[in-house]
Amino acid sequence: MTPAAHVSAAIEILAELAARRRPAADAIKDWGLSHRFAGSKDRAAIAGLVFDALRKRASAAHVMGEESPRAIMLGALREARGLTGEAIAALCSGEGHAPAPLSEGERERLACATLDGAPAHVRGDYPEWLAERFAAAFGAAAAEEGRALAARAPLDVRANILKSSREEAMRRLAHLHPEPTPLSPLGLRLPAGPHGRGPALAAEPAFVKGHVEPQDEGSQLAALLCAAAPGEQVLDLCAGGGGKSLALAGQMHNRGQIYAFDDDGRRLTPIYARLERAGARNVQVRAPRGGADVLADLEGRCDLVLIDAPCTGTGTWRRHPDAKWRLAPGALAARLEEQRALLEKAPRYLRSGGRLVYVTCSLLRDENEDQIAAFLEGASGFSAVPAAEAAGEAQLTELARFASPFGFGLRLGARASGTDGFFVCVLRKA
């Protein structure tokens, strides 16, 4: 396939996404299944175009003056890829499988349209209904934060210290040219290849043998801020696929016990293979079982309860640019209710002096500082650990500079820390 044909295919997939609210990865996969002639490199190139268009959907539509799939793709070629109007016109020859030639209006907009005077949500490429919430979190920097979230994310991996050190993991992945992550002492960052895709990590012996685990640096830091110690009793209340349970097992050197629970047992499915690969032996999976209370024996026993709370995922838009356009106000309301329920449930498992760590991959105050404020107002015997103290206890004093300006916890993000967006608040029970 030619580059022009890639653009035509991307426009076709964007039209499918406009017609049906679905994950972009699913639409791209379906397109590949129905167009068997497209090779793996073609599919990768098309996926890159689709995701770049979704990263820049609002600004691209503003540049072109309309929101059609074609307009968004053309605008994204300029805004995301930096192509000139002439270069875009060369791709749109109308010959073979190329898009139709540019109209005079399209040529003019590609040559002259700017984002000057556009609203923050357009310049930052996030949904208009979130504009007030981004302004509340970032003030005049809201558009800048949005642009950081519209950039491509790097591929980070965590050295599994149950089997390896960061230095050993770096040696095993030397052919991929890894660099140490700036903030996490366990992380490695792998450079992107063509079309912004990272290497095929699943085929790497270092991954297959459990020496490294893919995990964004921000997620690594969130786990490290739990300051889990060998011998402790730990409850991961929203374990999902087990990413943070694996990280905590490493911190604890397989000593003590981690109880990995999720109220949706289907989300726990990947954890078993991951635990075996990582050599994590101190993780006990507690899957839901009918109406039975599978955590009853943990009441008042845990040194640490981790709530990796379900949230809107606004901090992960670099990796899932389609998610921001599928997110609806009703989803935020549902996540807020789930978070409140978890904060109400978690304290009963803590012993006196235990730690409750609340984590989201969201940047919205509603899901972060506001939730903690409401919890502290209604729960007796709990206090928020100051950000500098929490960072010190985790031996990550440099993270103190990411203290939230809104009273509680730490804020990590693409603009400030170069990571996915995370909120972490450590609470202590009296």
Salt bridges, closest charged atoms under 4 A:
GLU12 OE2 - HIS35 NE2 3.89
GLU16 OE2 - ARG20 NH1 2.99
GLU16 OE2 - ARG22 NH1 3.08
ASP30 OD2 - ARG22 NH2 2.56
ASP42 OD1 - HIS6 NE2 2.83
ASP52 OD1 - ARG55 NE 3.58
ASP52 OD2 - ARG81 NE 2.56
ASP52 OD2 - ARG152 NH2 2.93
GLU79 OE2 - ARG78 NH2 2.89
GLU106 OE2 - ARG70 NE 2.90
GLU145 OE1 - ARG415 NE 2.73
ASP156 OD1 - ARG189 NE 2.67
GLU168 OE2 - ARG171 NH2 2.72
GLU168 OE2 - ARG172 NE 2.95
GLU204 OE1 - HIS175 NE2 2.79
GLU213 OE2 - ARG274 NH2 2.75
GLU213 OE1 - ARG277 NH2 3.22
ASP216 OD1 - ARG318 NH2 3.62
ASP216 OD1 - ARG319 NH2 2.66
GLU217 OE1 - ARG189 NH2 3.14
GLU232 OE1 - ARG355 NH2 3.18
ASP262 OD1 - ARG267 NH2 2.74
ASP263 OD1 - ARG267 NH2 3.08
ASP264 OD1 - ARG266 NE 3.01
ASP264 OD2 - ARG267 NH1 3.62
ASP297 OD1 - ARG286 NH1 2.97
ASP297 OD2 - ARG301 NH1 3.75
GLU299 OE2 - ARG348 NE 3.45
ASP303 OD1 - ARG351 NE 2.49
ASP308 OD2 - LYS244 NZ 2.97
ASP322 OD2 - ARG326 NH2 3.31
GLU337 OE1 - ARG340 NH2 3.10
GLU338 OE1 - ARG335 NE 2.63
ASP366 OD2 - ARG133 NE 3.03
GLU369 OE2 - ARG411 NE 2.76
GLU389 OE2 - ARG428 NH1 3.46
GLU393 OE2 - ARG428 NH2 2.95
GLU398 OE2 - ARG401 NH2 3.16
ASP420 OD1 - ARG318 NH2 2.96
ASP420 OD2 - ARG319 NE 2.73
